Amino acid sequence: MDSNDDYAWPVNPPFHFGNSQWLATGYNESAQQQLSHEHEVFFVLNKAEYEKATKLANDALYSADREAAGKFLAILPTLRSAVLKLKPVKYETTNGGKTVSWMQFSVSVTVPASFQPASGIDTKNIACP
């Protein structure tokens, strides 16, 4: 990446609640509920796609145009360039299930074949999901 920008936020609605990239309690979900399923987080791969996605997301959130949200949702699948899947495997909660004291998890990242990962990262080709 070429910045500290969050390349995931504009392509993971809903933005104000229940967002897939948050592993946190709240909105009536306990730590147990959050950790009971795999989390899927989409992200874009470059600054140009990030800027495009951010503009569309901001338009959907703040525009006076009644069609902005629909336009955003229609184009959203074309903005998702990659996906990270985080699956909790084992964990321990404390504080009546409100706090996670430790967690073991698995992560898989699916990117286009043209993506060049950092050196030292093992990759394998798979069929497109």
C-alpha positions, 0 to 999 in steps of 0.5 A: 500500500502507498499510504495509511488509508484504510483500504477496507472501510469504503467497501464493507457496508454497513458503515454504522453498525454490524460491519464485518471488519469489526471484531468487537462487542456492541450492537447487542453482540457478545464476544461469544457471538462475534467469535462464533463465525468467520469474518469476511473483509473486502478491500481494494488494492490501490490508491485509485480504487480507494479514492473511487470507493471512498467518494462513492461511499461518502456520496452514499452517506452524505449526498442529498442525491436520493439515488446515491446509495443505490448507485453505490450498492450497484457498483460495490461488487466491482470495487471489491478487489480482494477479500480477507477471511478471518476465522476464530479457531480457539479463544478464551473470554473473561469478564462474563464473556465481555472480554477476550483474553486470547484468541487463535485464528486462521486467516486467508486472503484471496487476491487477483493473480496479478497482485504482487505480495510482499516478499516472503509470503507464500501463495498458491493459485486457486480457482476464482471463488 
